[in-house]
Amino acid sequence: MSPPAAAKSLTTAATLFPGPGRTTNTTSSANDSASFRFVVDGTVRTLSSQSTPGNAPIRGLLFVPSLDVKDSCNNLTAPFIPPNVTRHSDVDRFRFQTIGLAPWVNAECAESFIDASQRVGSDALVFFLPASNNTKPPPAEDSTWSLRDGGDWKNRNILPVYAIPGPAGVTLMNQLAWYSGNTSHAYNSHNASASVTGRSDTRLLSLIDFERDQGKMPSLWGFILAILGTILVLSMIVLLCYQLVQKRRRERLQRRIESGEADMEMLGLHLMKVPQEILDTLPIYTYPDWSALGDTPESNDKSSLRSKEVQECTEEKEETDTDPDAITEDEARDDKEESQEKEEPGDEQSSGDANNSPSAPSRSSSINTCAKGRPPKLKRLSHSQTTCAICLEDFVPHESTVRELTCSHIFHVECIDASLTRNSCLCPMCKKSVFPPGYYPVPISNRIVHRDFMMRRANSA
């Protein structure tokens, strides 16, 4: 349950009662000749909120509590309370809620007025400081309102207690003296020309209103915070689910990359650069003289050279078909020679030139291929390029140093190294990646995963 709201205003108006009996909400206010209306707005201080009826206004007939005849506070408060002021006996016969009004002179008198209001069953009690100004009274924690009990009186009370400025209390005291008897007394006091017929009484009806927004704002803010909290929690759940889905997609894509199923170029591999450790695995050698690689006049005719190798391969295969053990020995020896050729490509070429047998490496390669039952293939220069596709300069036999890519295209070392390390990992001619299968130089990002997902979705459609 929310705590009672603080009092906001005190409104007092003269009300005409037809006579003794139960007063209802339909009781009309006094006419203009005997009217009185006084509003204290924004300067009402709540001293004790005990027994406050929630945030509903407190309504009651205003009166001054009567102290015991032997109480010394009668003499102390006499200057601030007129002799003919409205007492509880003047309003009790109307059987309506009541609100007490009393001056705060000292702690003893204040406690006497509180006890007197509780005895008669008043719904609230309003104090005023006679010597104060029109400003809002001091806070409830101020020593002005102390009864020398550490503030326990605020919790012991069975009725709410409020305070208004001194001038407002004096005004209400004077009006309680005018509206303490019947209507003719009040009329004659305010307007001598007024005439009254019948018996009727006028009393001051007061209404204490509360800060209505104070009780609603916490609920409104609580509702807003609840909505924001729900949105935040849902956002976090959605984000977590998205991250889990993306993680699984990255893992699946990684497996597809490792198995060679993913199209690396379509996934954006052309944006990747080749690291030095991959670049070092690509062979480098001196560009040979193609005219010395074949016995036919067509020095650059690769097909003629391959035909010759095929014939040599066939003859060699016929010789070794009848001896499986010999084939095995030849395979082992040729494999060893092949591994040596890969480790020292430059020395191999130099040795071939020094012994004036340029066709020896090719023949050895062909024999090795035939021994293994595979079709013959040149180890290098499978495209027999004569020009670097990057700088468009011709290769100079025995002088130009070239690097061969995994796709068998050759380029000047300085040209292809700059292209691979600065621009792209793809061959400038055939656009094939130089990375080994299953290799990816950077972590797989969500953008690549999304691209792969959209590609597979489009293919499935």
Salt bridges, closest charged atoms under 4 A:
GLU108 OE2 - ARG148 NH2 2.28
ASP149 OD2 - ARG156 NH2 3.16
ASP201 OD2 - ARG93 NH2 3.00
ASP209 OD1 - ARG212 NH2 3.12
ASP295 OD2 - LYS308 NZ 1.81
GLU312 OE1 - ARG363 NH1 3.07
ASP321 OD1 - LYS317 NZ 3.53
ASP330 OD1 - ARG333 NH2 2.52
ASP335 OD1 - LYS372 NZ 2.39
GLU338 OE2 - LYS342 NZ 3.92
GLU338 OE1 - LYS372 NZ 3.70
GLU338 OE2 - LYS379 NZ 2.52
GLU348 OE1 - ARG380 NH1 3.88
ASP353 OD2 - HIS398 ND1 3.94
ASP417 OD1 - ARG403 NE 2.78
ASP452 OD1 - ARG256 NH1 2.81
ASP452 OD2 - ARG456 NE 3.06
